[in-house]
Amino acid sequence: MTVVRRAHERGITTLALDAPERRNALSAHLVGELADALTECGKDGDVRAVVLTHTGNTFSAGADLRDPPDPDVLVALLRQIVELSKPVVARVTGHVRAGGLGLLGACDIAVASQEATFAFTEVRIGVAPAVISLPLLPRLDPRAVARYYLTGERFDADEAARIGLVTEAGEDADDVLAPVLDGLRRASPQGLAETKRLLTAKVLDTFDRDAADLTALSARLFSSPQAREGMTAFLERRDPSWAW
């Protein structure tokens, strides 16, 4: 079953996460299919930039607890987005949770409509936002990210823009996106590739330095007793044992 839909118009390829019945959770299947699509975009000379978006009311609910991707594979996907020679632009018109926020952090530009909501929910199931921190921590406001990492609170699109999670929020994501895509279409492929290389250098330094440690941390936490309780509680729609 195809879970990443593709469309192309005037140099822009749109990749839409299309598993709405699973809230576009990051399953091993979805991660693999998205990686393959990005590889093809990188090789296609007709692709000036990539828009990453979604069907349904959720951009991504984070890791699929029934079919989670290997942490190394998720790291590879995030790095692939950062390293792709074409700009990757996120278009968000729904909810984004946990690992889905890592995709936003890896993108070069992100726009969101006012319907979008965001939350780092990892602490509520006994784990930490380990792997997704690779692209996120270099880009987010430190005080804000400490609050939202530690509490799992939900926040809106305007707050996401304020802390650097998205580039701009507006009533209509496509209205916000239009001048961005116009600018990308007017830019040269070489100019875009080399400018992106300048912009992502520090993020890639973080991958080089911390990826192995954060991948190991993620694997350790997901196999822990607290994580098993947290994930079981989530799937059973009840509070975990530690909740007051």
C-alpha positions as a printed NumPy array, in Angstrom:
array([[  0.   ,   0.   ,   0.   ],
       [  1.347,   3.393,  -1.009],
       [  1.555,   5.772,   1.942],
       [  3.421,   8.658,   0.275],
       [  1.576,  10.361,  -2.593],
       [  3.508,  12.33 ,  -5.197],
       [  2.573,  15.259,  -7.438],
       [  4.671,  17.637,  -9.54 ],
       [  3.951,  21.132, -10.809],
       [  6.338,  23.728, -12.245],
       [  9.483,  22.414, -10.608],
       [  7.92 ,  21.616,  -7.22 ],
       [  7.349,  18.002,  -6.185],
       [  4.812,  17.493,  -3.406],
       [  5.155,  14.433,  -1.191],
       [  2.03 ,  13.873,   0.923],
       [  2.051,  11.464,   3.859],
       [ -1.065,   9.45 ,   3.118],
       [ -1.913,   7.087,   5.967],
       [ -4.661,   9.149,   7.647],
       [ -6.224,   6.123,   9.304],
       [ -2.962,   5.782,  11.28 ],
       [ -2.623,   9.566,  11.696],
       [  0.419,   9.39 ,   9.386],
       [  2.404,   7.755,  12.175],
       [  6.043,   7.067,  11.325],
       [  5.923,   3.349,  10.635],
       [  8.869,   1.464,   9.199],
       [  6.918,   1.288,   5.926],
       [  6.166,   5.015,   5.748],
       [  9.726,   6.015,   6.657],
       [ 11.126,   3.714,   3.982],
       [  8.746,   4.957,   1.309],
       [  9.436,   8.597,   2.142],
       [ 13.185,   7.986,   1.99 ],
       [ 12.833,   6.393,  -1.453],
       [ 10.743,   9.32 ,  -2.708],
       [ 13.297,  11.842,  -1.452],
       [ 16.098,   9.923,  -3.143],
       [ 14.238,  10.133,  -6.459],
       [ 13.647,  13.868,  -5.97 ],
       [ 17.347,  14.379,  -5.348],
       [ 18.219,  12.719,  -8.669],
       [ 15.523,  14.424, -10.753],
       [ 16.755,  17.534, -12.524],
       [ 13.179,  18.762, -12.972],
       [ 12.699,  19.035,  -9.199],
       [ 13.622,  22.479,  -7.9  ],
       [ 12.218,  21.919,  -4.388],
       [ 10.105,  19.466,  -2.382],
       [  6.957,  20.21 ,  -0.381],
       [  6.301,  17.732,   2.414],
       [  2.658,  17.696,   3.479],
       [ -0.115,  15.305,   4.543],
       [ -3.629,  14.041,   4.014],
       [ -6.142,  14.   ,   6.862],
       [ -6.122,  16.181,   9.961],
       [ -2.711,  15.037,  11.235],
       [  0.663,  15.788,   9.671],
       [  2.203,  12.998,  11.752],
       [  1.416,  11.551,  15.176],
       [  5.035,  10.468,  15.699],
       [  6.437,   6.954,  15.824],
       [  4.007,   4.155,  15.014],
       [  3.979,   2.149,  18.242],
       [  2.758,  -0.942,  16.383],
       [  5.414,  -0.788,  13.626],
       [  8.162,   1.576,  14.809],
       [ 11.081,   2.389,  12.542],
       [ 14.56 ,   1.401,  13.652],
       [ 16.166,   4.476,  15.313],
       [ 19.081,   4.33 ,  12.875],
       [ 16.665,   4.406,   9.947],
       [ 14.829,   7.421,  11.375],
       [ 18.137,   9.225,  11.871],
       [ 19.02 ,   8.447,   8.26 ],
       [ 15.7  ,   9.904,   7.053],
       [ 16.135,  13.116,   9.032],
       [ 19.682,  13.493,   7.766],
       [ 18.525,  12.814,   4.207],
       [ 16.089,  15.742,   4.405],
       [ 18.795,  18.015,   5.798],
       [ 21.376,  16.912,   3.207],
       [ 19.104,  16.845,   0.154],
       [ 20.444,  19.271,  -2.434],
       [ 16.916,  20.644,  -3.007],
       [ 15.082,  22.724,  -0.373],
       [ 12.406,  20.804,   1.53 ],
       [  9.388,  22.819,   2.68 ],
       [  6.874,  21.493,   5.203],
       [  3.207,  22.406,   4.741],
       [  1.202,  21.693,   7.91 ],
       [ -2.564,  22.017,   8.227],
       [ -3.139,  19.599,  11.09 ],
       [ -1.683,  18.104,  14.254],
       [  1.976,  17.24 ,  14.736],
       [  3.196,  15.152,  17.637],
       [  6.488,  13.693,  18.903],
       [  8.548,  12.205,  16.061],
       [  6.547,  14.11 ,  13.482],
       [  8.151,  17.265,  14.828],
       [ 11.522,  15.863,  13.798],
       [ 10.402,  16.053,  10.176],
       [  9.611,  19.76 ,  10.632],
       [ 12.996,  20.35 ,  12.221],
       [ 14.771,  18.693,   9.313],
       [ 12.946,  20.79 ,   6.692],
       [ 14.489,  24.044,   5.524],
       [ 11.232,  26.012,   5.683],
       [  7.953,  25.135,   7.385],
       [  4.573,  26.852,   7.121],
       [  1.479,  26.096,   9.158],
       [ -2.183,  27.039,   9.177],
       [ -3.976,  28.119,  12.324],
       [ -5.558,  24.655,  12.564],
       [ -2.164,  23.117,  13.301],
       [ -1.23 ,  22.056,  16.836],
       [  2.043,  20.7  ,  18.177],
       [  3.272,  18.699,  21.188],
       [  6.392,  16.826,  22.275],
       [  4.531,  13.955,  23.955],
       [  7.485,  11.614,  24.536],
       [  7.773,  12.279,  28.275],
       [  4.182,  11.141,  28.731],
       [  4.968,   7.614,  27.528],
       [  8.286,   7.272,  29.372],
       [ 10.781,   8.179,  26.651],
       [ 12.567,  11.335,  25.446],
       [ 12.668,  13.265,  22.151],
       [ 16.137,  11.874,  21.519],
       [ 16.646,  11.3  ,  17.787],
       [ 14.457,  14.206,  16.69 ],
       [ 16.611,  16.558,  18.764],
       [ 19.323,  16.285,  16.113],
       [ 17.647,  18.771,  13.754],
       [ 15.491,  20.503,  16.362],
       [ 17.794,  21.684,  19.141],
       [ 20.064,  23.747,  16.84 ],
       [ 16.993,  25.635,  15.572],
       [ 14.626,  26.126,  18.526],
       [ 14.505,  28.713,  21.295],
       [ 16.219,  26.988,  24.277],
       [ 13.842,  28.173,  27.008],
       [ 10.749,  27.33 ,  25.005],
       [ 11.969,  23.907,  23.97 ],
       [ 12.821,  23.076,  27.598],
       [  9.237,  23.847,  28.591],
       [  7.596,  21.871,  25.803],
       [ 10.001,  18.916,  25.966],
       [  9.49 ,  18.551,  29.728],
       [  5.737,  19.099,  29.982],
       [  4.36 ,  17.609,  26.761],
       [  2.002,  20.606,  26.529],
       [  0.168,  21.311,  23.316],
       [  0.862,  24.642,  21.595],
       [ -0.514,  26.446,  18.565],
       [  0.878,  27.579,  15.224],
       [  1.703,  31.111,  16.362],
       [  3.764,  29.747,  19.247],
       [  5.429,  27.28 ,  16.881],
       [  6.511,  30.229,  14.746],
       [  7.698,  32.211,  17.767],
       [ 10.009,  29.439,  18.979],
       [ 11.379,  28.613,  15.507],
       [  9.616,  25.308,  14.909],
       [  7.878,  26.72 ,  11.843],
       [  8.889,  29.624,   9.662],
       [  5.499,  31.298,   9.438],
       [  1.896,  30.63 ,  10.455],
       [ -1.235,  32.008,   8.861],
       [ -4.941,  31.434,   8.362],
       [ -4.32 ,  29.592,   5.101],
       [ -1.106,  27.587,   4.726],
       [ -1.24 ,  27.845,   0.938],
       [ -1.384,  31.644,   1.085],
       [  1.72 ,  31.599,   3.287],
       [  3.381,  29.07 ,   1.001],
       [  2.757,  30.875,  -2.305],
       [  5.559,  33.487,  -2.125],
       [  7.965,  30.84 ,  -0.799],
       [  7.386,  28.595,  -3.806],
       [  7.569,  31.58 ,  -6.173],
       [ 10.97 ,  32.464,  -4.753],
       [ 12.24 ,  28.888,  -5.038],
       [ 11.091,  28.658,  -8.662],
       [ 13.051,  31.82 ,  -9.479],
       [ 16.267,  30.545,  -7.846],
       [ 18.948,  28.594,  -9.696],
       [ 19.513,  24.937,  -8.778],
       [ 23.182,  25.631,  -8.013],
       [ 22.314,  28.668,  -5.917],
       [ 19.788,  26.712,  -3.907],
       [ 22.093,  23.733,  -3.342],
       [ 25.053,  25.798,  -2.181],
       [ 22.964,  28.124,  -0.036],
       [ 21.311,  25.152,   1.629],
       [ 24.762,  23.705,   2.297],
       [ 25.684,  26.898,   4.176],
       [ 22.462,  26.894,   6.178],
       [ 22.609,  23.256,   7.277],
       [ 26.302,  22.984,   8.187],
       [ 25.745,  23.391,  11.938],
       [ 22.801,  20.992,  11.962],
       [ 24.914,  18.349,  10.223],
       [ 27.68 ,  18.936,  12.783],
       [ 25.122,  17.935,  15.426],
       [ 24.329,  14.736,  13.53 ],
       [ 28.048,  13.901,  13.271],
       [ 28.633,  14.535,  16.959],
       [ 25.484,  13.189,  18.624],
       [ 23.644,  10.739,  16.354],
       [ 25.178,   7.557,  17.759],
       [ 24.566,   8.544,  21.395],
       [ 20.987,   9.691,  20.804],
       [ 20.152,   6.586,  18.787],
       [ 21.424,   4.417,  21.641],
       [ 19.431,   6.483,  24.142],
       [ 16.265,   6.072,  22.077],
       [ 16.692,   2.3  ,  21.822],
       [ 17.357,   1.999,  25.564],
       [ 14.345,   4.072,  26.551],
       [ 11.9  ,   2.34 ,  24.211],
       [ 12.879,  -1.05 ,  25.651],
       [ 12.489,   0.08 ,  29.276],
       [  9.683,  -0.968,  31.674],
       [  8.381,   2.602,  31.948],
       [  8.142,   2.92 ,  28.169],
       [  6.265,  -0.381,  27.942],
       [  3.802,   0.887,  30.545],
       [  3.516,   4.254,  28.805],
       [  2.918,   2.756,  25.357],
       [  0.447,   0.203,  26.745],
       [ -1.46 ,   2.959,  28.527],
       [ -1.531,   5.026,  25.337],
       [ -2.871,   2.138,  23.252],
       [ -5.433,   1.29 ,  25.96 ],
       [ -6.476,   4.955,  26.235],
       [ -5.775,   5.195,  29.968],
       [ -3.388,   7.134,  32.202],
       [ -0.03 ,   5.497,  32.861],
       [  0.698,   4.278,  36.372],
       [  2.811,   7.324,  37.278],
       [  0.227,   9.987,  36.377],
       [ -1.218,  11.918,  39.332]])
